[in-house]
Amino acid sequence: MTATLPATQAPRRPVPRIGLSRAEVALAIGVSGNTVDLMVSEGVLPAPRRWHTRKIWLVAEIEAALAAWPTEDEARERPLETSDEWRAE
């Protein structure tokens, strides 16, 4: 048996996430919150947006930064100390 919604209630649709908290960024990329802070300070992740005291990272910026990181093979060919073309801006 399937549940039916009252006529006045629209079906629920997931809302796409466009911004993440520090904890959500850490969870999404598999690191700790402190590592997120370090990655931002090193320039490998973009800085968050601010609204009052709240910090929000845009999903699109995180994805773009990660996509620009070198692959494992590229990292072997070019050590990080000699090239930082892929760093987040």
PDB file with one MODEL, atoms N, CA, C and O in Angstrom:
MODEL        1
ATOM      1  N   MET A   1       0.838  -1.169   0.000  1.00  0.00           N
ATOM      2  CA  MET A   1       0.000   0.000   0.000  1.00  0.00           C
ATOM      3  C   MET A   1       0.893   1.246   0.000  1.00  0.00           C
ATOM      4  O   MET A   1       1.841   1.328   0.781  1.00  0.00           O
ATOM      5  N   THR A   2       0.601   2.187  -0.849  1.00  0.00           N
ATOM      6  CA  THR A   2       1.377   3.414  -0.909  1.00  0.00           C
ATOM      7  C   THR A   2       0.624   4.535  -0.229  1.00  0.00           C
ATOM      8  O   THR A   2      -0.605   4.604  -0.273  1.00  0.00           O
ATOM      9  N   ALA A   3       1.382   5.406   0.398  1.00  0.00           N
ATOM     10  CA  ALA A   3       0.775   6.534   1.086  1.00  0.00           C
ATOM     11  C   ALA A   3       0.398   7.598   0.068  1.00  0.00           C
ATOM     12  O   ALA A   3       1.139   7.858  -0.880  1.00  0.00           O
ATOM     13  N   THR A   4      -0.739   8.200   0.269  1.00  0.00           N
ATOM     14  CA  THR A   4      -1.147   9.300  -0.600  1.00  0.00           C
ATOM     15  C   THR A   4      -1.112  10.587   0.193  1.00  0.00           C
ATOM     16  O   THR A   4      -1.423  10.613   1.384  1.00  0.00           O
ATOM     17  N   LEU A   5      -0.732  11.649  -0.483  1.00  0.00           N
ATOM     18  CA  LEU A   5      -0.654  12.949   0.159  1.00  0.00           C
ATOM     19  C   LEU A   5      -1.992  13.664   0.052  1.00  0.00           C
ATOM     20  O   LEU A   5      -2.720  13.485  -0.925  1.00  0.00           O
ATOM     21  N   PRO A   6      -2.314  14.463   1.041  1.00  0.00           N
ATOM     22  CA  PRO A   6      -3.521  15.283   0.915  1.00  0.00           C
ATOM     23  C   PRO A   6      -3.402  16.189  -0.307  1.00  0.00           C
ATOM     24  O   PRO A   6      -2.290  16.544  -0.699  1.00  0.00           O
ATOM     25  N   ALA A   7      -4.498  16.560  -0.901  1.00  0.00           N
ATOM     26  CA  ALA A   7      -4.502  17.362  -2.119  1.00  0.00           C
ATOM     27  C   ALA A   7      -3.772  18.691  -1.939  1.00  0.00           C
ATOM     28  O   ALA A   7      -3.243  19.238  -2.906  1.00  0.00           O
ATOM     29  N   THR A   8      -3.736  19.214  -0.718  1.00  0.00           N
ATOM     30  CA  THR A   8      -3.105  20.514  -0.481  1.00  0.00           C
ATOM     31  C   THR A   8      -1.602  20.408  -0.249  1.00  0.00           C
ATOM     32  O   THR A   8      -0.923  21.433  -0.180  1.00  0.00           O
ATOM     33  N   GLN A   9      -1.071  19.211  -0.129  1.00  0.00           N
ATOM     34  CA  GLN A   9       0.354  19.034   0.158  1.00  0.00           C
ATOM     35  C   GLN A   9       1.080  18.553  -1.092  1.00  0.00           C
ATOM     36  O   GLN A   9       0.761  17.501  -1.645  1.00  0.00           O
ATOM     37  N   ALA A  10       2.055  19.334  -1.526  1.00  0.00           N
ATOM     38  CA  ALA A  10       2.847  18.982  -2.705  1.00  0.00           C
ATOM     39  C   ALA A  10       3.864  17.903  -2.339  1.00  0.00           C
ATOM     40  O   ALA A  10       4.313  17.830  -1.195  1.00  0.00           O
ATOM     41  N   PRO A  11       4.223  17.072  -3.306  1.00  0.00           N
ATOM     42  CA  PRO A  11       5.255  16.062  -3.019  1.00  0.00           C
ATOM     43  C   PRO A  11       6.578  16.747  -2.692  1.00  0.00           C
ATOM     44  O   PRO A  11       6.894  17.804  -3.237  1.00  0.00           O
ATOM     45  N   ARG A  12       7.350  16.128  -1.792  1.00  0.00           N
ATOM     46  CA  ARG A  12       8.641  16.695  -1.396  1.00  0.00           C
ATOM     47  C   ARG A  12       9.684  16.375  -2.440  1.00  0.00           C
ATOM     48  O   ARG A  12       9.773  15.254  -2.941  1.00  0.00           O
ATOM     49  N   ARG A  13      10.469  17.384  -2.755  1.00  0.00           N
ATOM     50  CA  ARG A  13      11.598  17.208  -3.666  1.00  0.00           C
ATOM     51  C   ARG A  13      12.845  17.683  -2.938  1.00  0.00           C
ATOM     52  O   ARG A  13      12.803  18.679  -2.217  1.00  0.00           O
ATOM     53  N   PRO A  14      13.936  16.987  -3.120  1.00  0.00           N
ATOM     54  CA  PRO A  14      15.167  17.432  -2.445  1.00  0.00           C
ATOM     55  C   PRO A  14      15.602  18.799  -2.970  1.00  0.00           C
ATOM     56  O   PRO A  14      15.508  19.088  -4.163  1.00  0.00           O
ATOM     57  N   VAL A  15      16.071  19.613  -2.062  1.00  0.00           N
ATOM     58  CA  VAL A  15      16.579  20.927  -2.430  1.00  0.00           C
ATOM     59  C   VAL A  15      18.072  20.791  -2.697  1.00  0.00           C
ATOM     60  O   VAL A  15      18.801  20.287  -1.842  1.00  0.00           O
ATOM     61  N   PRO A  16      18.545  21.228  -3.863  1.00  0.00           N
ATOM     62  CA  PRO A  16      19.985  21.096  -4.135  1.00  0.00           C
ATOM     63  C   PRO A  16      20.799  21.964  -3.190  1.00  0.00           C
ATOM     64  O   PRO A  16      20.443  23.111  -2.918  1.00  0.00           O
ATOM     65  N   ARG A  17      21.889  21.408  -2.697  1.00  0.00           N
ATOM     66  CA  ARG A  17      22.773  22.146  -1.786  1.00  0.00           C
ATOM     67  C   ARG A  17      23.730  22.984  -2.618  1.00  0.00           C
ATOM     68  O   ARG A  17      24.417  22.454  -3.492  1.00  0.00           O
ATOM     69  N   ILE A  18      23.784  24.271  -2.361  1.00  0.00           N
ATOM     70  CA  ILE A  18      24.738  25.129  -3.056  1.00  0.00           C
ATOM     71  C   ILE A  18      25.813  25.638  -2.115  1.00  0.00           C
ATOM     72  O   ILE A  18      26.833  26.163  -2.561  1.00  0.00           O
ATOM     73  N   GLY A  19      25.592  25.487  -0.808  1.00  0.00           N
ATOM     74  CA  GLY A  19      26.565  25.923   0.179  1.00  0.00           C
ATOM     75  C   GLY A  19      26.711  24.907   1.287  1.00  0.00           C
ATOM     76  O   GLY A  19      25.749  24.238   1.664  1.00  0.00           O
ATOM     77  N   LEU A  20      27.934  24.793   1.811  1.00  0.00           N
ATOM     78  CA  LEU A  20      28.234  23.831   2.868  1.00  0.00           C
ATOM     79  C   LEU A  20      28.922  24.520   4.039  1.00  0.00           C
ATOM     80  O   LEU A  20      29.655  25.493   3.862  1.00  0.00           O
ATOM     81  N   SER A  21      28.675  24.002   5.225  1.00  0.00           N
ATOM     82  CA  SER A  21      29.396  24.458   6.410  1.00  0.00           C
ATOM     83  C   SER A  21      30.783  23.817   6.424  1.00  0.00           C
ATOM     84  O   SER A  21      31.067  22.932   5.616  1.00  0.00           O
ATOM     85  N   ARG A  22      31.635  24.254   7.325  1.00  0.00           N
ATOM     86  CA  ARG A  22      32.990  23.694   7.466  1.00  0.00           C
ATOM     87  C   ARG A  22      32.919  22.189   7.722  1.00  0.00           C
ATOM     88  O   ARG A  22      33.660  21.418   7.113  1.00  0.00           O
ATOM     89  N   ALA A  23      32.036  21.777   8.616  1.00  0.00           N
ATOM     90  CA  ALA A  23      31.903  20.354   8.932  1.00  0.00           C
ATOM     91  C   ALA A  23      31.428  19.560   7.716  1.00  0.00           C
ATOM     92  O   ALA A  23      31.869  18.431   7.499  1.00  0.00           O
ATOM     93  N   GLU A  24      30.533  20.143   6.928  1.00  0.00           N
ATOM     94  CA  GLU A  24      30.038  19.454   5.734  1.00  0.00           C
ATOM     95  C   GLU A  24      31.113  19.359   4.653  1.00  0.00           C
ATOM     96  O   GLU A  24      31.202  18.347   3.958  1.00  0.00           O
ATOM     97  N   VAL A  25      31.930  20.402   4.505  1.00  0.00           N
ATOM     98  CA  VAL A  25      33.048  20.342   3.557  1.00  0.00           C
ATOM     99  C   VAL A  25      34.004  19.233   3.982  1.00  0.00           C
ATOM    100  O   VAL A  25      34.430  18.425   3.156  1.00  0.00           O
ATOM    101  N   ALA A  26      34.337  19.196   5.257  1.00  0.00           N
ATOM    102  CA  ALA A  26      35.244  18.164   5.768  1.00  0.00           C
ATOM    103  C   ALA A  26      34.686  16.774   5.487  1.00  0.00           C
ATOM    104  O   ALA A  26      35.406  15.897   5.010  1.00  0.00           O
ATOM    105  N   LEU A  27      33.412  16.575   5.782  1.00  0.00           N
ATOM    106  CA  LEU A  27      32.774  15.277   5.548  1.00  0.00           C
ATOM    107  C   LEU A  27      32.770  14.941   4.053  1.00  0.00           C
ATOM    108  O   LEU A  27      33.028  13.800   3.670  1.00  0.00           O
ATOM    109  N   ALA A  28      32.479  15.926   3.223  1.00  0.00           N
ATOM    110  CA  ALA A  28      32.376  15.693   1.781  1.00  0.00           C
ATOM    111  C   ALA A  28      33.699  15.276   1.156  1.00  0.00           C
ATOM    112  O   ALA A  28      33.714  14.489   0.209  1.00  0.00           O
ATOM    113  N   ILE A  29      34.820  15.795   1.677  1.00  0.00           N
ATOM    114  CA  ILE A  29      36.112  15.442   1.071  1.00  0.00           C
ATOM    115  C   ILE A  29      36.925  14.477   1.928  1.00  0.00           C
ATOM    116  O   ILE A  29      38.050  14.126   1.573  1.00  0.00           O
ATOM    117  N   GLY A  30      36.361  14.051   3.048  1.00  0.00           N
ATOM    118  CA  GLY A  30      36.992  12.999   3.847  1.00  0.00           C
ATOM    119  C   GLY A  30      38.157  13.443   4.705  1.00  0.00           C
ATOM    120  O   GLY A  30      39.110  12.688   4.901  1.00  0.00           O
ATOM    121  N   VAL A  31      38.089  14.668   5.223  1.00  0.00           N
ATOM    122  CA  VAL A  31      39.143  15.167   6.104  1.00  0.00           C
ATOM    123  C   VAL A  31      38.504  15.764   7.359  1.00  0.00           C
ATOM    124  O   VAL A  31      37.279  15.789   7.478  1.00  0.00           O
ATOM    125  N   SER A  32      39.317  16.240   8.284  1.00  0.00           N
ATOM    126  CA  SER A  32      38.799  16.878   9.492  1.00  0.00           C
ATOM    127  C   SER A  32      38.556  18.367   9.233  1.00  0.00           C
ATOM    128  O   SER A  32      39.031  18.918   8.240  1.00  0.00           O
ATOM    129  N   GLY A  33      37.823  18.998  10.121  1.00  0.00           N
ATOM    130  CA  GLY A  33      37.600  20.431  10.041  1.00  0.00           C
ATOM    131  C   GLY A  33      38.901  21.211  10.107  1.00  0.00           C
ATOM    132  O   GLY A  33      39.071  22.203   9.398  1.00  0.00           O
ATOM    133  N   ASN A  34      39.825  20.764  10.961  1.00  0.00           N
ATOM    134  CA  ASN A  34      41.128  21.430  11.052  1.00  0.00           C
ATOM    135  C   ASN A  34      41.898  21.326   9.740  1.00  0.00           C
ATOM    136  O   ASN A  34      42.617  22.250   9.361  1.00  0.00           O
ATOM    137  N   THR A  35      41.746  20.204   9.052  1.00  0.00           N
ATOM    138  CA  THR A  35      42.416  20.042   7.764  1.00  0.00           C
ATOM    139  C   THR A  35      41.795  20.969   6.721  1.00  0.00           C
ATOM    140  O   THR A  35      42.506  21.499   5.867  1.00  0.00           O
ATOM    141  N   VAL A  36      40.486  21.169   6.780  1.00  0.00           N
ATOM    142  CA  VAL A  36      39.846  22.142   5.880  1.00  0.00           C
ATOM    143  C   VAL A  36      40.470  23.512   6.098  1.00  0.00           C
ATOM    144  O   VAL A  36      40.813  24.195   5.133  1.00  0.00           O
ATOM    145  N   ASP A  37      40.620  23.923   7.355  1.00  0.00           N
ATOM    146  CA  ASP A  37      41.230  25.218   7.666  1.00  0.00           C
ATOM    147  C   ASP A  37      42.647  25.308   7.099  1.00  0.00           C
ATOM    148  O   ASP A  37      43.025  26.329   6.523  1.00  0.00           O
ATOM    149  N   LEU A  38      43.427  24.241   7.261  1.00  0.00           N
ATOM    150  CA  LEU A  38      44.797  24.208   6.754  1.00  0.00           C
ATOM    151  C   LEU A  38      44.802  24.296   5.229  1.00  0.00           C
ATOM    152  O   LEU A  38      45.605  25.028   4.652  1.00  0.00           O
ATOM    153  N   MET A  39      43.919  23.560   4.585  1.00  0.00           N
ATOM    154  CA  MET A  39      43.847  23.564   3.126  1.00  0.00           C
ATOM    155  C   MET A  39      43.472  24.950   2.600  1.00  0.00           C
ATOM    156  O   MET A  39      43.982  25.375   1.563  1.00  0.00           O
ATOM    157  N   VAL A  40      42.594  25.651   3.296  1.00  0.00           N
ATOM    158  CA  VAL A  40      42.243  27.020   2.904  1.00  0.00           C
ATOM    159  C   VAL A  40      43.455  27.930   3.071  1.00  0.00           C
ATOM    160  O   VAL A  40      43.758  28.728   2.184  1.00  0.00           O
ATOM    161  N   SER A  41      44.150  27.813   4.202  1.00  0.00           N
ATOM    162  CA  SER A  41      45.317  28.678   4.446  1.00  0.00           C
ATOM    163  C   SER A  41      46.441  28.406   3.455  1.00  0.00           C
ATOM    164  O   SER A  41      47.212  29.311   3.137  1.00  0.00           O
ATOM    165  N   GLU A  42      46.548  27.165   2.958  1.00  0.00           N
ATOM    166  CA  GLU A  42      47.568  26.805   1.970  1.00  0.00           C
ATOM    167  C   GLU A  42      47.129  27.146   0.544  1.00  0.00           C
ATOM    168  O   GLU A  42      47.933  27.084  -0.386  1.00  0.00           O
ATOM    169  N   GLY A  43      45.860  27.504   0.374  1.00  0.00           N
ATOM    170  CA  GLY A  43      45.356  27.870  -0.946  1.00  0.00           C
ATOM    171  C   GLY A  43      44.890  26.719  -1.807  1.00  0.00           C
ATOM    172  O   GLY A  43      44.641  26.910  -2.998  1.00  0.00           O
ATOM    173  N   VAL A  44      44.765  25.524  -1.243  1.00  0.00           N
ATOM    174  CA  VAL A  44      44.308  24.387  -2.044  1.00  0.00           C
ATOM    175  C   VAL A  44      42.795  24.238  -2.027  1.00  0.00           C
ATOM    176  O   VAL A  44      42.236  23.495  -2.834  1.00  0.00           O
ATOM    177  N   LEU A  45      42.131  24.931  -1.122  1.00  0.00           N
ATOM    178  CA  LEU A  45      40.674  25.057  -1.119  1.00  0.00           C
ATOM    179  C   LEU A  45      40.344  26.542  -1.081  1.00  0.00           C
ATOM    180  O   LEU A  45      41.094  27.330  -0.503  1.00  0.00           O
ATOM    181  N   PRO A  46      39.223  26.934  -1.695  1.00  0.00           N
ATOM    182  CA  PRO A  46      38.848  28.346  -1.651  1.00  0.00           C
ATOM    183  C   PRO A  46      38.399  28.752  -0.250  1.00  0.00           C
ATOM    184  O   PRO A  46      37.971  27.919   0.549  1.00  0.00           O
ATOM    185  N   ALA A  47      38.504  30.026   0.023  1.00  0.00           N
ATOM    186  CA  ALA A  47      38.022  30.561   1.302  1.00  0.00           C
ATOM    187  C   ALA A  47      36.490  30.552   1.299  1.00  0.00           C
ATOM    188  O   ALA A  47      35.865  30.625   0.241  1.00  0.00           O
ATOM    189  N   PRO A  48      35.900  30.464   2.473  1.00  0.00           N
ATOM    190  CA  PRO A  48      34.431  30.459   2.542  1.00  0.00           C
ATOM    191  C   PRO A  48      33.859  31.861   2.329  1.00  0.00           C
ATOM    192  O   PRO A  48      34.565  32.863   2.444  1.00  0.00           O
ATOM    193  N   ARG A  49      32.579  31.905   2.021  1.00  0.00           N
ATOM    194  CA  ARG A  49      31.829  33.164   1.997  1.00  0.00           C
ATOM    195  C   ARG A  49      31.405  33.424   3.434  1.00  0.00           C
ATOM    196  O   ARG A  49      31.288  32.494   4.232  1.00  0.00           O
ATOM    197  N   ARG A  50      31.178  34.684   3.761  1.00  0.00           N
ATOM    198  CA  ARG A  50      30.762  35.022   5.129  1.00  0.00           C
ATOM    199  C   ARG A  50      29.442  35.763   5.121  1.00  0.00           C
ATOM    200  O   ARG A  50      29.189  36.621   4.276  1.00  0.00           O
ATOM    201  N   TRP A  51      28.621  35.414   6.070  1.00  0.00           N
ATOM    202  CA  TRP A  51      27.402  36.158   6.359  1.00  0.00           C
ATOM    203  C   TRP A  51      27.341  36.248   7.880  1.00  0.00           C
ATOM    204  O   TRP A  51      27.106  35.254   8.567  1.00  0.00           O
ATOM    205  N   HIS A  52      27.555  37.448   8.387  1.00  0.00           N
ATOM    206  CA  HIS A  52      27.712  37.672   9.823  1.00  0.00           C
ATOM    207  C   HIS A  52      28.839  36.761  10.326  1.00  0.00           C
ATOM    208  O   HIS A  52      29.977  36.890   9.875  1.00  0.00           O
ATOM    209  N   THR A  53      28.544  35.858  11.239  1.00  0.00           N
ATOM    210  CA  THR A  53      29.596  34.962  11.741  1.00  0.00           C
ATOM    211  C   THR A  53      29.599  33.615  11.023  1.00  0.00           C
ATOM    212  O   THR A  53      30.465  32.780  11.282  1.00  0.00           O
ATOM    213  N   ARG A  54      28.655  33.400  10.139  1.00  0.00           N
ATOM    214  CA  ARG A  54      28.528  32.109   9.448  1.00  0.00           C
ATOM    215  C   ARG A  54      29.462  32.039   8.244  1.00  0.00           C
ATOM    216  O   ARG A  54      29.551  32.986   7.463  1.00  0.00           O
ATOM    217  N   LYS A  55      30.154  30.916   8.101  1.00  0.00           N
ATOM    218  CA  LYS A  55      31.018  30.659   6.953  1.00  0.00           C
ATOM    219  C   LYS A  55      30.342  29.620   6.070  1.00  0.00           C
ATOM    220  O   LYS A  55      29.882  28.584   6.550  1.00  0.00           O
ATOM    221  N   ILE A  56      30.286  29.910   4.772  1.00  0.00           N
ATOM    222  CA  ILE A  56      29.646  28.997   3.833  1.00  0.00           C
ATOM    223  C   ILE A  56      30.545  28.829   2.617  1.00  0.00           C
ATOM    224  O   ILE A  56      30.944  29.810   1.988  1.00  0.00           O
ATOM    225  N   TRP A  57      30.858  27.587   2.292  1.00  0.00           N
ATOM    226  CA  TRP A  57      31.631  27.269   1.095  1.00  0.00           C
ATOM    227  C   TRP A  57      30.657  26.939  -0.023  1.00  0.00           C
ATOM    228  O   TRP A  57      29.723  26.164   0.177  1.00  0.00           O
ATOM    229  N   LEU A  58      30.863  27.514  -1.185  1.00  0.00           N
ATOM    230  CA  LEU A  58      30.027  27.196  -2.335  1.00  0.00           C
ATOM    231  C   LEU A  58      30.452  25.846  -2.907  1.00  0.00           C
ATOM    232  O   LEU A  58      31.631  25.607  -3.165  1.00  0.00           O
ATOM    233  N   VAL A  59      29.480  24.981  -3.097  1.00  0.00           N
ATOM    234  CA  VAL A  59      29.753  23.643  -3.625  1.00  0.00           C
ATOM    235  C   VAL A  59      30.479  23.745  -4.964  1.00  0.00           C
ATOM    236  O   VAL A  59      31.433  23.006  -5.203  1.00  0.00           O
ATOM    237  N   ALA A  60      30.045  24.641  -5.831  1.00  0.00           N
ATOM    238  CA  ALA A  60      30.669  24.781  -7.150  1.00  0.00           C
ATOM    239  C   ALA A  60      32.143  25.156  -7.038  1.00  0.00           C
ATOM    240  O   ALA A  60      32.963  24.682  -7.824  1.00  0.00           O
ATOM    241  N   GLU A  61      32.490  26.007  -6.064  1.00  0.00           N
ATOM    242  CA  GLU A  61      33.894  26.399  -5.891  1.00  0.00           C
ATOM    243  C   GLU A  61      34.734  25.258  -5.336  1.00  0.00           C
ATOM    244  O   GLU A  61      35.884  25.079  -5.737  1.00  0.00           O
ATOM    245  N   ILE A  62      34.164  24.483  -4.415  1.00  0.00           N
ATOM    246  CA  ILE A  62      34.879  23.314  -3.880  1.00  0.00           C
ATOM    247  C   ILE A  62      35.121  22.310  -5.002  1.00  0.00           C
ATOM    248  O   ILE A  62      36.227  21.792  -5.154  1.00  0.00           O
ATOM    249  N   GLU A  63      34.077  22.038  -5.789  1.00  0.00           N
ATOM    250  CA  GLU A  63      34.219  21.089  -6.894  1.00  0.00           C
ATOM    251  C   GLU A  63      35.260  21.561  -7.903  1.00  0.00           C
ATOM    252  O   GLU A  63      36.068  20.762  -8.375  1.00  0.00           O
ATOM    253  N   ALA A  64      35.251  22.850  -8.238  1.00  0.00           N
ATOM    254  CA  ALA A  64      36.225  23.387  -9.198  1.00  0.00           C
ATOM    255  C   ALA A  64      37.652  23.280  -8.641  1.00  0.00           C
ATOM    256  O   ALA A  64      38.582  22.937  -9.370  1.00  0.00           O
ATOM    257  N   ALA A  65      37.814  23.572  -7.365  1.00  0.00           N
ATOM    258  CA  ALA A  65      39.145  23.478  -6.755  1.00  0.00           C
ATOM    259  C   ALA A  65      39.645  22.034  -6.777  1.00  0.00           C
ATOM    260  O   ALA A  65      40.800  21.783  -7.121  1.00  0.00           O
ATOM    261  N   LEU A  66      38.789  21.093  -6.415  1.00  0.00           N
ATOM    262  CA  LEU A  66      39.203  19.690  -6.408  1.00  0.00           C
ATOM    263  C   LEU A  66      39.499  19.189  -7.815  1.00  0.00           C
ATOM    264  O   LEU A  66      40.436  18.416  -8.014  1.00  0.00           O
ATOM    265  N   ALA A  67      38.708  19.624  -8.792  1.00  0.00           N
ATOM    266  CA  ALA A  67      38.926  19.191 -10.171  1.00  0.00           C
ATOM    267  C   ALA A  67      40.263  19.696 -10.709  1.00  0.00           C
ATOM    268  O   ALA A  67      40.843  19.090 -11.611  1.00  0.00           O
ATOM    269  N   ALA A  68      40.744  20.795 -10.160  1.00  0.00           N
ATOM    270  CA  ALA A  68      42.017  21.372 -10.614  1.00  0.00           C
ATOM    271  C   ALA A  68      43.232  20.723  -9.955  1.00  0.00           C
ATOM    272  O   ALA A  68      44.357  20.927 -10.409  1.00  0.00           O
ATOM    273  N   TRP A  69      43.026  19.950  -8.900  1.00  0.00           N
ATOM    274  CA  TRP A  69      44.150  19.278  -8.249  1.00  0.00           C
ATOM    275  C   TRP A  69      44.768  18.299  -9.225  1.00  0.00           C
ATOM    276  O   TRP A  69      44.068  17.749 -10.075  1.00  0.00           O
ATOM    277  N   PRO A  70      46.072  18.072  -9.118  1.00  0.00           N
ATOM    278  CA  PRO A  70      46.704  17.098 -10.003  1.00  0.00           C
ATOM    279  C   PRO A  70      46.259  15.676  -9.647  1.00  0.00           C
ATOM    280  O   PRO A  70      45.954  15.366  -8.495  1.00  0.00           O
ATOM    281  N   THR A  71      46.233  14.835 -10.666  1.00  0.00           N
ATOM    282  CA  THR A  71      45.960  13.424 -10.410  1.00  0.00           C
ATOM    283  C   THR A  71      47.191  12.809  -9.746  1.00  0.00           C
ATOM    284  O   THR A  71      48.240  13.448  -9.662  1.00  0.00           O
ATOM    285  N   GLU A  72      47.063  11.601  -9.286  1.00  0.00           N
ATOM    286  CA  GLU A  72      48.197  10.933  -8.637  1.00  0.00           C
ATOM    287  C   GLU A  72      49.399  10.845  -9.580  1.00  0.00           C
ATOM    288  O   GLU A  72      50.536  11.067  -9.163  1.00  0.00           O
ATOM    289  N   ASP A  73      49.143  10.518 -10.857  1.00  0.00           N
ATOM    290  CA  ASP A  73      50.234  10.427 -11.829  1.00  0.00           C
ATOM    291  C   ASP A  73      50.874  11.790 -12.072  1.00  0.00           C
ATOM    292  O   ASP A  73      52.098  11.895 -12.149  1.00  0.00           O
ATOM    293  N   GLU A  74      50.054  12.832 -12.193  1.00  0.00           N
ATOM    294  CA  GLU A  74      50.580  14.183 -12.408  1.00  0.00           C
ATOM    295  C   GLU A  74      51.393  14.646 -11.202  1.00  0.00           C
ATOM    296  O   GLU A  74      52.409  15.322 -11.360  1.00  0.00           O
ATOM    297  N   ALA A  75      50.955  14.292 -10.018  1.00  0.00           N
ATOM    298  CA  ALA A  75      51.666  14.698  -8.801  1.00  0.00           C
ATOM    299  C   ALA A  75      53.048  14.050  -8.751  1.00  0.00           C
ATOM    300  O   ALA A  75      54.007  14.667  -8.290  1.00  0.00           O
ATOM    301  N   ARG A  76      53.149  12.815  -9.222  1.00  0.00           N
ATOM    302  CA  ARG A  76      54.459  12.148  -9.259  1.00  0.00           C
ATOM    303  C   ARG A  76      55.389  12.830 -10.262  1.00  0.00           C
ATOM    304  O   ARG A  76      56.591  12.953 -10.028  1.00  0.00           O
ATOM    305  N   GLU A  77      54.811  13.269 -11.381  1.00  0.00           N
ATOM    306  CA  GLU A  77      55.612  13.898 -12.428  1.00  0.00           C
ATOM    307  C   GLU A  77      56.056  15.305 -12.037  1.00  0.00           C
ATOM    308  O   GLU A  77      57.153  15.733 -12.397  1.00  0.00           O
ATOM    309  N   ARG A  78      55.200  16.031 -11.296  1.00  0.00           N
ATOM    310  CA  ARG A  78      55.501  17.420 -10.921  1.00  0.00           C
ATOM    311  C   ARG A  78      55.288  17.579  -9.427  1.00  0.00           C
ATOM    312  O   ARG A  78      54.146  17.711  -8.986  1.00  0.00           O
ATOM    313  N   PRO A  79      56.339  17.572  -8.645  1.00  0.00           N
ATOM    314  CA  PRO A  79      56.174  17.768  -7.202  1.00  0.00           C
ATOM    315  C   PRO A  79      55.492  19.112  -6.915  1.00  0.00           C
ATOM    316  O   PRO A  79      55.667  20.075  -7.662  1.00  0.00           O
ATOM    317  N   LEU A  80      54.717  19.167  -5.829  1.00  0.00           N
ATOM    318  CA  LEU A  80      53.961  20.370  -5.475  1.00  0.00           C
ATOM    319  C   LEU A  80      54.853  21.587  -5.283  1.00  0.00           C
ATOM    320  O   LEU A  80      54.438  22.706  -5.584  1.00  0.00           O
ATOM    321  N   GLU A  81      56.059  21.392  -4.792  1.00  0.00           N
ATOM    322  CA  GLU A  81      56.947  22.524  -4.529  1.00  0.00           C
ATOM    323  C   GLU A  81      57.338  23.257  -5.806  1.00  0.00           C
ATOM    324  O   GLU A  81      57.671  24.441  -5.752  1.00  0.00           O
ATOM    325  N   THR A  82      57.307  22.579  -6.958  1.00  0.00           N
ATOM    326  CA  THR A  82      57.741  23.212  -8.201  1.00  0.00           C
ATOM    327  C   THR A  82      56.593  23.779  -9.011  1.00  0.00           C
ATOM    328  O   THR A  82      56.826  24.580  -9.916  1.00  0.00           O
ATOM    329  N   SER A  83      55.369  23.395  -8.721  1.00  0.00           N
ATOM    330  CA  SER A  83      54.240  23.888  -9.497  1.00  0.00           C
ATOM    331  C   SER A  83      53.017  24.017  -8.608  1.00  0.00           C
ATOM    332  O   SER A  83      52.621  23.070  -7.929  1.00  0.00           O
ATOM    333  N   ASP A  84      52.425  25.199  -8.623  1.00  0.00           N
ATOM    334  CA  ASP A  84      51.183  25.375  -7.879  1.00  0.00           C
ATOM    335  C   ASP A  84      50.115  25.995  -8.780  1.00  0.00           C
ATOM    336  O   ASP A  84      49.265  26.758  -8.322  1.00  0.00           O
ATOM    337  N   GLU A  85      50.176  25.654 -10.069  1.00  0.00           N
ATOM    338  CA  GLU A  85      49.198  26.154 -11.032  1.00  0.00           C
ATOM    339  C   GLU A  85      47.779  25.743 -10.683  1.00  0.00           C
ATOM    340  O   GLU A  85      46.837  26.438 -11.064  1.00  0.00           O
ATOM    341  N   TRP A  86      47.594  24.652  -9.980  1.00  0.00           N
ATOM    342  CA  TRP A  86      46.276  24.099  -9.697  1.00  0.00           C
ATOM    343  C   TRP A  86      45.675  24.650  -8.419  1.00  0.00           C
ATOM    344  O   TRP A  86      44.541  24.302  -8.091  1.00  0.00           O
ATOM    345  N   ARG A  87      46.379  25.490  -7.686  1.00  0.00           N
ATOM    346  CA  ARG A  87      45.862  25.995  -6.402  1.00  0.00           C
ATOM    347  C   ARG A  87      44.623  26.841  -6.587  1.00  0.00           C
ATOM    348  O   ARG A  87      44.468  27.525  -7.599  1.00  0.00           O
ATOM    349  N   ALA A  88      43.739  26.791  -5.600  1.00  0.00           N
ATOM    350  CA  ALA A  88      42.508  27.580  -5.640  1.00  0.00           C
ATOM    351  C   ALA A  88      42.849  29.060  -5.543  1.00  0.00           C
ATOM    352  O   ALA A  88      43.789  29.453  -4.852  1.00  0.00           O
ATOM    353  N   GLU A  89      42.079  29.861  -6.239  1.00  0.00           N
ATOM    354  CA  GLU A  89      42.318  31.312  -6.182  1.00  0.00           C
ATOM    355  C   GLU A  89      41.186  32.018  -5.493  1.00  0.00           C
ATOM    356  O   GLU A  89      41.215  33.240  -5.353  1.00  0.00           O
TER     357      GLU A  89
ENDMDL
END
